[in-house]
Amino acid sequence: MPKSPHKERDLRAYARSTQFKIVLGALLITFVVGNGLIWLLYGSDAASLGLLCMGIGLVPVLLIIISMWMMNWIVQKTKGD
């Protein structure tokens, strides 16, 4: 019985996908569990303020991610890939 053709594995794509899933899961846990506990202990007004603060706290992180993505795009463009 012939073996199936060996597919190339792109380990970088797999690592990128895994890292994205881990970060997304951490953010989801932080927002849901953290804000849920705030709501449970302090009420809905505090929970809405907690969401606002967490959202504002994500702005610098998103700016860093966007700038890193843009730098990577520029390098790939000049490299010719």
PyMOL Python script that loads the backbone (N, CA, C, O; Angstrom):
from pymol import cmd

cmd.read_pdbstr("""\
ATOM      1  N   MET A   1       0.841  -1.171   0.000  1.00  0.00           N
ATOM      2  CA  MET A   1       0.000   0.000   0.000  1.00  0.00           C
ATOM      3  C   MET A   1       0.894   1.243   0.000  1.00  0.00           C
ATOM      4  O   MET A   1       1.724   1.396   0.896  1.00  0.00           O
ATOM      5  N   PRO A   2       0.742   2.130  -0.980  1.00  0.00           N
ATOM      6  CA  PRO A   2       1.608   3.307  -1.047  1.00  0.00           C
ATOM      7  C   PRO A   2       1.277   4.315   0.055  1.00  0.00           C
ATOM      8  O   PRO A   2       0.130   4.476   0.474  1.00  0.00           O
ATOM      9  N   LYS A   3       2.326   4.973   0.493  1.00  0.00           N
ATOM     10  CA  LYS A   3       2.137   5.984   1.527  1.00  0.00           C
ATOM     11  C   LYS A   3       1.554   7.248   0.920  1.00  0.00           C
ATOM     12  O   LYS A   3       1.794   7.567  -0.245  1.00  0.00           O
ATOM     13  N   SER A   4       0.793   7.952   1.721  1.00  0.00           N
ATOM     14  CA  SER A   4       0.230   9.212   1.245  1.00  0.00           C
ATOM     15  C   SER A   4       1.358  10.234   1.091  1.00  0.00           C
ATOM     16  O   SER A   4       2.350  10.183   1.818  1.00  0.00           O
ATOM     17  N   PRO A   5       1.204  11.155   0.149  1.00  0.00           N
ATOM     18  CA  PRO A   5       2.254  12.151  -0.040  1.00  0.00           C
ATOM     19  C   PRO A   5       2.450  12.986   1.214  1.00  0.00           C
ATOM     20  O   PRO A   5       1.492  13.406   1.863  1.00  0.00           O
ATOM     21  N   HIS A   6       3.703  13.213   1.532  1.00  0.00           N
ATOM     22  CA  HIS A   6       4.031  13.984   2.740  1.00  0.00           C
ATOM     23  C   HIS A   6       3.765  15.458   2.507  1.00  0.00           C
ATOM     24  O   HIS A   6       4.286  16.059   1.567  1.00  0.00           O
ATOM     25  N   LYS A   7       2.956  16.022   3.365  1.00  0.00           N
ATOM     26  CA  LYS A   7       2.665  17.448   3.283  1.00  0.00           C
ATOM     27  C   LYS A   7       3.711  18.211   4.085  1.00  0.00           C
ATOM     28  O   LYS A   7       4.148  17.773   5.150  1.00  0.00           O
ATOM     29  N   GLU A   8       4.094  19.342   3.559  1.00  0.00           N
ATOM     30  CA  GLU A   8       5.008  20.209   4.287  1.00  0.00           C
ATOM     31  C   GLU A   8       4.271  20.824   5.466  1.00  0.00           C
ATOM     32  O   GLU A   8       3.124  21.252   5.340  1.00  0.00           O
ATOM     33  N   ARG A   9       4.924  20.864   6.587  1.00  0.00           N
ATOM     34  CA  ARG A   9       4.333  21.474   7.770  1.00  0.00           C
ATOM     35  C   ARG A   9       4.918  22.872   7.933  1.00  0.00           C
ATOM     36  O   ARG A   9       6.135  23.057   7.922  1.00  0.00           O
ATOM     37  N   ASP A  10       4.052  23.827   8.079  1.00  0.00           N
ATOM     38  CA  ASP A  10       4.493  25.194   8.310  1.00  0.00           C
ATOM     39  C   ASP A  10       4.416  25.457   9.807  1.00  0.00           C
ATOM     40  O   ASP A  10       3.374  25.847  10.333  1.00  0.00           O
ATOM     41  N   LEU A  11       5.542  25.234  10.482  1.00  0.00           N
ATOM     42  CA  LEU A  11       5.553  25.354  11.937  1.00  0.00           C
ATOM     43  C   LEU A  11       5.408  26.793  12.397  1.00  0.00           C
ATOM     44  O   LEU A  11       4.893  27.045  13.486  1.00  0.00           O
ATOM     45  N   ARG A  12       5.854  27.735  11.586  1.00  0.00           N
ATOM     46  CA  ARG A  12       5.691  29.135  11.962  1.00  0.00           C
ATOM     47  C   ARG A  12       4.219  29.534  11.947  1.00  0.00           C
ATOM     48  O   ARG A  12       3.753  30.245  12.837  1.00  0.00           O
ATOM     49  N   ALA A  13       3.497  29.077  10.941  1.00  0.00           N
ATOM     50  CA  ALA A  13       2.060  29.367  10.877  1.00  0.00           C
ATOM     51  C   ALA A  13       1.333  28.706  12.050  1.00  0.00           C
ATOM     52  O   ALA A  13       0.420  29.289  12.633  1.00  0.00           O
ATOM     53  N   TYR A  14       1.748  27.486  12.386  1.00  0.00           N
ATOM     54  CA  TYR A  14       1.137  26.790  13.519  1.00  0.00           C
ATOM     55  C   TYR A  14       1.419  27.539  14.823  1.00  0.00           C
ATOM     56  O   TYR A  14       0.522  27.699  15.650  1.00  0.00           O
ATOM     57  N   ALA A  15       2.660  27.999  15.009  1.00  0.00           N
ATOM     58  CA  ALA A  15       3.017  28.750  16.221  1.00  0.00           C
ATOM     59  C   ALA A  15       2.245  30.063  16.287  1.00  0.00           C
ATOM     60  O   ALA A  15       1.765  30.453  17.351  1.00  0.00           O
ATOM     61  N   ARG A  16       2.125  30.743  15.146  1.00  0.00           N
ATOM     62  CA  ARG A  16       1.389  32.006  15.101  1.00  0.00           C
ATOM     63  C   ARG A  16      -0.073  31.776  15.468  1.00  0.00           C
ATOM     64  O   ARG A  16      -0.657  32.547  16.228  1.00  0.00           O
ATOM     65  N   SER A  17      -0.655  30.721  14.930  1.00  0.00           N
ATOM     66  CA  SER A  17      -2.051  30.401  15.213  1.00  0.00           C
ATOM     67  C   SER A  17      -2.245  30.057  16.694  1.00  0.00           C
ATOM     68  O   SER A  17      -3.213  30.489  17.320  1.00  0.00           O
ATOM     69  N   THR A  18      -1.319  29.280  17.238  1.00  0.00           N
ATOM     70  CA  THR A  18      -1.416  28.888  18.640  1.00  0.00           C
ATOM     71  C   THR A  18      -1.277  30.097  19.556  1.00  0.00           C
ATOM     72  O   THR A  18      -2.031  30.236  20.519  1.00  0.00           O
ATOM     73  N   GLN A  19      -0.319  30.970  19.264  1.00  0.00           N
ATOM     74  CA  GLN A  19      -0.136  32.165  20.082  1.00  0.00           C
ATOM     75  C   GLN A  19      -1.368  33.062  20.028  1.00  0.00           C
ATOM     76  O   GLN A  19      -1.773  33.624  21.045  1.00  0.00           O
ATOM     77  N   PHE A  20      -1.959  33.195  18.854  1.00  0.00           N
ATOM     78  CA  PHE A  20      -3.170  34.000  18.729  1.00  0.00           C
ATOM     79  C   PHE A  20      -4.296  33.425  19.580  1.00  0.00           C
ATOM     80  O   PHE A  20      -5.012  34.168  20.251  1.00  0.00           O
ATOM     81  N   LYS A  21      -4.454  32.102  19.553  1.00  0.00           N
ATOM     82  CA  LYS A  21      -5.507  31.465  20.343  1.00  0.00           C
ATOM     83  C   LYS A  21      -5.271  31.633  21.843  1.00  0.00           C
ATOM     84  O   LYS A  21      -6.219  31.824  22.604  1.00  0.00           O
ATOM     85  N   ILE A  22      -4.013  31.563  22.267  1.00  0.00           N
ATOM     86  CA  ILE A  22      -3.695  31.724  23.687  1.00  0.00           C
ATOM     87  C   ILE A  22      -4.001  33.147  24.143  1.00  0.00           C
ATOM     88  O   ILE A  22      -4.603  33.347  25.198  1.00  0.00           O
ATOM     89  N   VAL A  23      -3.587  34.137  23.348  1.00  0.00           N
ATOM     90  CA  VAL A  23      -3.847  35.530  23.713  1.00  0.00           C
ATOM     91  C   VAL A  23      -5.343  35.818  23.721  1.00  0.00           C
ATOM     92  O   VAL A  23      -5.845  36.486  24.625  1.00  0.00           O
ATOM     93  N   LEU A  24      -6.054  35.313  22.716  1.00  0.00           N
ATOM     94  CA  LEU A  24      -7.498  35.507  22.672  1.00  0.00           C
ATOM     95  C   LEU A  24      -8.183  34.868  23.873  1.00  0.00           C
ATOM     96  O   LEU A  24      -9.095  35.458  24.451  1.00  0.00           O
ATOM     97  N   GLY A  25      -7.755  33.673  24.251  1.00  0.00           N
ATOM     98  CA  GLY A  25      -8.318  33.002  25.422  1.00  0.00           C
ATOM     99  C   GLY A  25      -8.039  33.763  26.711  1.00  0.00           C
ATOM    100  O   GLY A  25      -8.909  33.869  27.576  1.00  0.00           O
ATOM    101  N   ALA A  26      -6.815  34.296  26.839  1.00  0.00           N
ATOM    102  CA  ALA A  26      -6.472  35.065  28.040  1.00  0.00           C
ATOM    103  C   ALA A  26      -7.316  36.326  28.130  1.00  0.00           C
ATOM    104  O   ALA A  26      -7.802  36.673  29.206  1.00  0.00           O
ATOM    105  N   LEU A  27      -7.493  37.015  27.004  1.00  0.00           N
ATOM    106  CA  LEU A  27      -8.339  38.217  27.013  1.00  0.00           C
ATOM    107  C   LEU A  27      -9.782  37.869  27.348  1.00  0.00           C
ATOM    108  O   LEU A  27     -10.434  38.579  28.114  1.00  0.00           O
ATOM    109  N   LEU A  28     -10.274  36.795  26.783  1.00  0.00           N
ATOM    110  CA  LEU A  28     -11.646  36.374  27.042  1.00  0.00           C
ATOM    111  C   LEU A  28     -11.846  36.030  28.519  1.00  0.00           C
ATOM    112  O   LEU A  28     -12.837  36.429  29.132  1.00  0.00           O
ATOM    113  N   ILE A  29     -10.902  35.292  29.074  1.00  0.00           N
ATOM    114  CA  ILE A  29     -10.998  34.944  30.494  1.00  0.00           C
ATOM    115  C   ILE A  29     -10.937  36.203  31.360  1.00  0.00           C
ATOM    116  O   ILE A  29     -11.701  36.349  32.314  1.00  0.00           O
ATOM    117  N   THR A  30     -10.013  37.114  31.014  1.00  0.00           N
ATOM    118  CA  THR A  30      -9.881  38.343  31.792  1.00  0.00           C
ATOM    119  C   THR A  30     -11.170  39.153  31.760  1.00  0.00           C
ATOM    120  O   THR A  30     -11.647  39.619  32.795  1.00  0.00           O
ATOM    121  N   PHE A  31     -11.726  39.317  30.567  1.00  0.00           N
ATOM    122  CA  PHE A  31     -12.939  40.127  30.454  1.00  0.00           C
ATOM    123  C   PHE A  31     -14.137  39.440  31.084  1.00  0.00           C
ATOM    124  O   PHE A  31     -14.892  40.075  31.820  1.00  0.00           O
ATOM    125  N   VAL A  32     -14.325  38.164  30.812  1.00  0.00           N
ATOM    126  CA  VAL A  32     -15.527  37.479  31.309  1.00  0.00           C
ATOM    127  C   VAL A  32     -15.429  37.191  32.804  1.00  0.00           C
ATOM    128  O   VAL A  32     -16.321  37.561  33.568  1.00  0.00           O
ATOM    129  N   VAL A  33     -14.357  36.539  33.223  1.00  0.00           N
ATOM    130  CA  VAL A  33     -14.237  36.171  34.633  1.00  0.00           C
ATOM    131  C   VAL A  33     -13.984  37.413  35.496  1.00  0.00           C
ATOM    132  O   VAL A  33     -14.617  37.598  36.535  1.00  0.00           O
ATOM    133  N   GLY A  34     -13.057  38.250  35.054  1.00  0.00           N
ATOM    134  CA  GLY A  34     -12.744  39.443  35.835  1.00  0.00           C
ATOM    135  C   GLY A  34     -13.931  40.363  35.969  1.00  0.00           C
ATOM    136  O   GLY A  34     -14.267  40.809  37.066  1.00  0.00           O
ATOM    137  N   ASN A  35     -14.564  40.644  34.850  1.00  0.00           N
ATOM    138  CA  ASN A  35     -15.721  41.539  34.909  1.00  0.00           C
ATOM    139  C   ASN A  35     -16.912  40.864  35.587  1.00  0.00           C
ATOM    140  O   ASN A  35     -17.720  41.534  36.232  1.00  0.00           O
ATOM    141  N   GLY A  36     -17.023  39.572  35.447  1.00  0.00           N
ATOM    142  CA  GLY A  36     -18.084  38.848  36.139  1.00  0.00           C
ATOM    143  C   GLY A  36     -17.934  38.926  37.650  1.00  0.00           C
ATOM    144  O   GLY A  36     -18.914  39.088  38.377  1.00  0.00           O
ATOM    145  N   LEU A  37     -16.695  38.808  38.112  1.00  0.00           N
ATOM    146  CA  LEU A  37     -16.458  38.933  39.549  1.00  0.00           C
ATOM    147  C   LEU A  37     -16.720  40.353  40.036  1.00  0.00           C
ATOM    148  O   LEU A  37     -17.272  40.549  41.119  1.00  0.00           O
ATOM    149  N   ILE A  38     -16.327  41.336  39.246  1.00  0.00           N
ATOM    150  CA  ILE A  38     -16.630  42.726  39.612  1.00  0.00           C
ATOM    151  C   ILE A  38     -18.139  42.921  39.709  1.00  0.00           C
ATOM    152  O   ILE A  38     -18.634  43.534  40.655  1.00  0.00           O
ATOM    153  N   TRP A  39     -18.860  42.400  38.733  1.00  0.00           N
ATOM    154  CA  TRP A  39     -20.324  42.534  38.741  1.00  0.00           C
ATOM    155  C   TRP A  39     -20.935  41.826  39.950  1.00  0.00           C
ATOM    156  O   TRP A  39     -21.842  42.350  40.598  1.00  0.00           O
ATOM    157  N   LEU A  40     -20.423  40.624  40.242  1.00  0.00           N
ATOM    158  CA  LEU A  40     -20.953  39.836  41.350  1.00  0.00           C
ATOM    159  C   LEU A  40     -20.697  40.514  42.697  1.00  0.00           C
ATOM    160  O   LEU A  40     -21.568  40.516  43.567  1.00  0.00           O
ATOM    161  N   LEU A  41     -19.512  41.086  42.869  1.00  0.00           N
ATOM    162  CA  LEU A  41     -19.154  41.673  44.161  1.00  0.00           C
ATOM    163  C   LEU A  41     -19.617  43.118  44.330  1.00  0.00           C
ATOM    164  O   LEU A  41     -19.993  43.525  45.429  1.00  0.00           O
ATOM    165  N   TYR A  42     -19.591  43.898  43.239  1.00  0.00           N
ATOM    166  CA  TYR A  42     -19.834  45.331  43.377  1.00  0.00           C
ATOM    167  C   TYR A  42     -21.038  45.854  42.609  1.00  0.00           C
ATOM    168  O   TYR A  42     -21.467  46.984  42.842  1.00  0.00           O
ATOM    169  N   GLY A  43     -21.587  45.070  41.708  1.00  0.00           N
ATOM    170  CA  GLY A  43     -22.776  45.502  40.995  1.00  0.00           C
ATOM    171  C   GLY A  43     -22.500  45.891  39.551  1.00  0.00           C
ATOM    172  O   GLY A  43     -21.365  45.871  39.075  1.00  0.00           O
ATOM    173  N   SER A  44     -23.585  46.243  38.875  1.00  0.00           N
ATOM    174  CA  SER A  44     -23.494  46.489  37.431  1.00  0.00           C
ATOM    175  C   SER A  44     -22.799  47.809  37.095  1.00  0.00           C
ATOM    176  O   SER A  44     -22.139  47.909  36.062  1.00  0.00           O
ATOM    177  N   ASP A  45     -22.939  48.823  37.953  1.00  0.00           N
ATOM    178  CA  ASP A  45     -22.258  50.096  37.677  1.00  0.00           C
ATOM    179  C   ASP A  45     -20.744  49.920  37.698  1.00  0.00           C
ATOM    180  O   ASP A  45     -20.041  50.436  36.829  1.00  0.00           O
ATOM    181  N   ALA A  46     -20.248  49.194  38.687  1.00  0.00           N
ATOM    182  CA  ALA A  46     -18.810  48.943  38.782  1.00  0.00           C
ATOM    183  C   ALA A  46     -18.336  48.058  37.631  1.00  0.00           C
ATOM    184  O   ALA A  46     -17.222  48.227  37.136  1.00  0.00           O
ATOM    185  N   ALA A  47     -19.177  47.117  37.205  1.00  0.00           N
ATOM    186  CA  ALA A  47     -18.809  46.239  36.097  1.00  0.00           C
ATOM    187  C   ALA A  47     -18.692  47.015  34.795  1.00  0.00           C
ATOM    188  O   ALA A  47     -17.796  46.752  33.992  1.00  0.00           O
ATOM    189  N   SER A  48     -19.589  47.968  34.583  1.00  0.00           N
ATOM    190  CA  SER A  48     -19.499  48.767  33.354  1.00  0.00           C
ATOM    191  C   SER A  48     -18.252  49.652  33.391  1.00  0.00           C
ATOM    192  O   SER A  48     -17.604  49.848  32.363  1.00  0.00           O
ATOM    193  N   LEU A  49     -17.914  50.182  34.560  1.00  0.00           N
ATOM    194  CA  LEU A  49     -16.687  50.963  34.685  1.00  0.00           C
ATOM    195  C   LEU A  49     -15.464  50.060  34.496  1.00  0.00           C
ATOM    196  O   LEU A  49     -14.465  50.484  33.916  1.00  0.00           O
ATOM    197  N   GLY A  50     -15.540  48.828  34.981  1.00  0.00           N
ATOM    198  CA  GLY A  50     -14.451  47.867  34.775  1.00  0.00           C
ATOM    199  C   GLY A  50     -14.247  47.558  33.302  1.00  0.00           C
ATOM    200  O   GLY A  50     -13.112  47.454  32.836  1.00  0.00           O
ATOM    201  N   LEU A  51     -15.351  47.410  32.564  1.00  0.00           N
ATOM    202  CA  LEU A  51     -15.241  47.190  31.117  1.00  0.00           C
ATOM    203  C   LEU A  51     -14.602  48.390  30.430  1.00  0.00           C
ATOM    204  O   LEU A  51     -13.764  48.235  29.541  1.00  0.00           O
ATOM    205  N   LEU A  52     -14.999  49.572  30.842  1.00  0.00           N
ATOM    206  CA  LEU A  52     -14.428  50.786  30.261  1.00  0.00           C
ATOM    207  C   LEU A  52     -12.922  50.854  30.529  1.00  0.00           C
ATOM    208  O   LEU A  52     -12.141  51.151  29.625  1.00  0.00           O
ATOM    209  N   CYS A  53     -12.526  50.582  31.750  1.00  0.00           N
ATOM    210  CA  CYS A  53     -11.102  50.632  32.094  1.00  0.00           C
ATOM    211  C   CYS A  53     -10.299  49.557  31.362  1.00  0.00           C
ATOM    212  O   CYS A  53      -9.184  49.818  30.911  1.00  0.00           O
ATOM    213  N   MET A  54     -10.856  48.357  31.243  1.00  0.00           N
ATOM    214  CA  MET A  54     -10.151  47.301  30.511  1.00  0.00           C
ATOM    215  C   MET A  54     -10.041  47.640  29.032  1.00  0.00           C
ATOM    216  O   MET A  54      -9.026  47.364  28.393  1.00  0.00           O
ATOM    217  N   GLY A  55     -11.085  48.235  28.501  1.00  0.00           N
ATOM    218  CA  GLY A  55     -11.039  48.642  27.090  1.00  0.00           C
ATOM    219  C   GLY A  55     -10.001  49.718  26.842  1.00  0.00           C
ATOM    220  O   GLY A  55      -9.262  49.664  25.859  1.00  0.00           O
ATOM    221  N   ILE A  56      -9.946  50.692  27.731  1.00  0.00           N
ATOM    222  CA  ILE A  56      -8.948  51.758  27.600  1.00  0.00           C
ATOM    223  C   ILE A  56      -7.539  51.188  27.789  1.00  0.00           C
ATOM    224  O   ILE A  56      -6.594  51.632  27.138  1.00  0.00           O
ATOM    225  N   GLY A  57      -7.405  50.221  28.667  1.00  0.00           N
ATOM    226  CA  GLY A  57      -6.106  49.585  28.884  1.00  0.00           C
ATOM    227  C   GLY A  57      -5.621  48.799  27.679  1.00  0.00           C
ATOM    228  O   GLY A  57      -4.418  48.596  27.513  1.00  0.00           O
ATOM    229  N   LEU A  58      -6.538  48.357  26.843  1.00  0.00           N
ATOM    230  CA  LEU A  58      -6.156  47.605  25.645  1.00  0.00           C
ATOM    231  C   LEU A  58      -5.674  48.497  24.509  1.00  0.00           C
ATOM    232  O   LEU A  58      -5.033  48.014  23.576  1.00  0.00           O
ATOM    233  N   VAL A  59      -5.970  49.785  24.573  1.00  0.00           N
ATOM    234  CA  VAL A  59      -5.590  50.701  23.483  1.00  0.00           C
ATOM    235  C   VAL A  59      -4.079  50.698  23.234  1.00  0.00           C
ATOM    236  O   VAL A  59      -3.669  50.550  22.083  1.00  0.00           O
ATOM    237  N   PRO A  60      -3.223  50.857  24.269  1.00  0.00           N
ATOM    238  CA  PRO A  60      -1.785  50.824  23.982  1.00  0.00           C
ATOM    239  C   PRO A  60      -1.317  49.482  23.419  1.00  0.00           C
ATOM    240  O   PRO A  60      -0.447  49.434  22.550  1.00  0.00           O
ATOM    241  N   VAL A  61      -1.901  48.398  23.924  1.00  0.00           N
ATOM    242  CA  VAL A  61      -1.535  47.073  23.417  1.00  0.00           C
ATOM    243  C   VAL A  61      -1.894  46.950  21.944  1.00  0.00           C
ATOM    244  O   VAL A  61      -1.098  46.451  21.149  1.00  0.00           O
ATOM    245  N   LEU A  62      -3.076  47.398  21.579  1.00  0.00           N
ATOM    246  CA  LEU A  62      -3.487  47.338  20.174  1.00  0.00           C
ATOM    247  C   LEU A  62      -2.619  48.225  19.295  1.00  0.00           C
ATOM    248  O   LEU A  62      -2.302  47.853  18.165  1.00  0.00           O
ATOM    249  N   LEU A  63      -2.229  49.397  19.799  1.00  0.00           N
ATOM    250  CA  LEU A  63      -1.344  50.270  19.029  1.00  0.00           C
ATOM    251  C   LEU A  63       0.016  49.614  18.790  1.00  0.00           C
ATOM    252  O   LEU A  63       0.583  49.736  17.704  1.00  0.00           O
ATOM    253  N   ILE A  64       0.532  48.928  19.791  1.00  0.00           N
ATOM    254  CA  ILE A  64       1.812  48.224  19.640  1.00  0.00           C
ATOM    255  C   ILE A  64       1.667  47.096  18.627  1.00  0.00           C
ATOM    256  O   ILE A  64       2.532  46.921  17.769  1.00  0.00           O
ATOM    257  N   ILE A  65       0.581  46.328  18.718  1.00  0.00           N
ATOM    258  CA  ILE A  65       0.371  45.211  17.789  1.00  0.00           C
ATOM    259  C   ILE A  65       0.239  45.727  16.361  1.00  0.00           C
ATOM    260  O   ILE A  65       0.807  45.144  15.437  1.00  0.00           O
ATOM    261  N   ILE A  66      -0.501  46.810  16.172  1.00  0.00           N
ATOM    262  CA  ILE A  66      -0.679  47.369  14.832  1.00  0.00           C
ATOM    263  C   ILE A  66       0.647  47.888  14.282  1.00  0.00           C
ATOM    264  O   ILE A  66       0.954  47.683  13.107  1.00  0.00           O
ATOM    265  N   SER A  67       1.437  48.562  15.125  1.00  0.00           N
ATOM    266  CA  SER A  67       2.727  49.072  14.639  1.00  0.00           C
ATOM    267  C   SER A  67       3.679  47.933  14.299  1.00  0.00           C
ATOM    268  O   SER A  67       4.418  48.026  13.319  1.00  0.00           O
ATOM    269  N   MET A  68       3.677  46.855  15.091  1.00  0.00           N
ATOM    270  CA  MET A  68       4.524  45.697  14.775  1.00  0.00           C
ATOM    271  C   MET A  68       4.075  45.038  13.480  1.00  0.00           C
ATOM    272  O   MET A  68       4.910  44.624  12.675  1.00  0.00           O
ATOM    273  N   TRP A  69       2.766  44.936  13.269  1.00  0.00           N
ATOM    274  CA  TRP A  69       2.247  44.350  12.033  1.00  0.00           C
ATOM    275  C   TRP A  69       2.646  45.194  10.825  1.00  0.00           C
ATOM    276  O   TRP A  69       3.027  44.663   9.781  1.00  0.00           O
ATOM    277  N   MET A  70       2.554  46.514  10.979  1.00  0.00           N
ATOM    278  CA  MET A  70       2.928  47.400   9.874  1.00  0.00           C
ATOM    279  C   MET A  70       4.431  47.317   9.571  1.00  0.00           C
ATOM    280  O   MET A  70       4.826  47.325   8.405  1.00  0.00           O
ATOM    281  N   MET A  71       5.263  47.237  10.608  1.00  0.00           N
ATOM    282  CA  MET A  71       6.702  47.094  10.383  1.00  0.00           C
ATOM    283  C   MET A  71       7.020  45.782   9.678  1.00  0.00           C
ATOM    284  O   MET A  71       7.861  45.744   8.779  1.00  0.00           O
ATOM    285  N   ASN A  72       6.353  44.717  10.081  1.00  0.00           N
ATOM    286  CA  ASN A  72       6.540  43.424   9.425  1.00  0.00           C
ATOM    287  C   ASN A  72       6.106  43.495   7.960  1.00  0.00           C
ATOM    288  O   ASN A  72       6.775  42.945   7.085  1.00  0.00           O
ATOM    289  N   TRP A  73       5.011  44.159   7.700  1.00  0.00           N
ATOM    290  CA  TRP A  73       4.515  44.302   6.329  1.00  0.00           C
ATOM    291  C   TRP A  73       5.510  45.084   5.473  1.00  0.00           C
ATOM    292  O   TRP A  73       5.763  44.720   4.324  1.00  0.00           O
ATOM    293  N   ILE A  74       6.077  46.161   6.032  1.00  0.00           N
ATOM    294  CA  ILE A  74       7.046  46.973   5.296  1.00  0.00           C
ATOM    295  C   ILE A  74       8.306  46.165   5.003  1.00  0.00           C
ATOM    296  O   ILE A  74       8.842  46.234   3.897  1.00  0.00           O
ATOM    297  N   VAL A  75       8.780  45.405   5.979  1.00  0.00           N
ATOM    298  CA  VAL A  75       9.977  44.578   5.780  1.00  0.00           C
ATOM    299  C   VAL A  75       9.716  43.523   4.708  1.00  0.00           C
ATOM    300  O   VAL A  75      10.556  43.301   3.836  1.00  0.00           O
ATOM    301  N   GLN A  76       8.558  42.874   4.772  1.00  0.00           N
ATOM    302  CA  GLN A  76       8.231  41.856   3.772  1.00  0.00           C
ATOM    303  C   GLN A  76       8.121  42.474   2.379  1.00  0.00           C
ATOM    304  O   GLN A  76       8.530  41.863   1.391  1.00  0.00           O
ATOM    305  N   LYS A  77       7.574  43.677   2.302  1.00  0.00           N
ATOM    306  CA  LYS A  77       7.411  44.360   1.016  1.00  0.00           C
ATOM    307  C   LYS A  77       8.773  44.717   0.420  1.00  0.00           C
ATOM    308  O   LYS A  77       8.991  44.518  -0.775  1.00  0.00           O
ATOM    309  N   THR A  78       9.688  45.238   1.231  1.00  0.00           N
ATOM    310  CA  THR A  78      11.012  45.626   0.712  1.00  0.00           C
ATOM    311  C   THR A  78      11.888  44.410   0.450  1.00  0.00           C
ATOM    312  O   THR A  78      12.784  44.455  -0.393  1.00  0.00           O
ATOM    313  N   LYS A  79      11.630  43.329   1.168  1.00  0.00           N
ATOM    314  CA  LYS A  79      12.393  42.100   0.991  1.00  0.00           C
ATOM    315  C   LYS A  79      12.009  41.391  -0.303  1.00  0.00           C
ATOM    316  O   LYS A  79      12.808  40.657  -0.884  1.00  0.00           O
ATOM    317  N   GLY A  80      10.778  41.622  -0.743  1.00  0.00           N
ATOM    318  CA  GLY A  80      10.325  41.013  -1.980  1.00  0.00           C
ATOM    319  C   GLY A  80       9.609  39.693  -1.817  1.00  0.00           C
ATOM    320  O   GLY A  80       9.448  38.954  -2.788  1.00  0.00           O
ATOM    321  N   ASP A  81       9.173  39.379  -0.600  1.00  0.00           N
ATOM    322  CA  ASP A  81       8.451  38.102  -0.372  1.00  0.00           C
ATOM    323  C   ASP A  81       6.975  38.255  -0.611  1.00  0.00           C
ATOM    324  O   ASP A  81       6.224  37.291  -0.467  1.00  0.00           O
TER     325      ASP A  81
END
""", "prot")
cmd.dss("prot")
cmd.show_as("cartoon", "prot")
cmd.util.cbc("prot")
cmd.orient("prot")
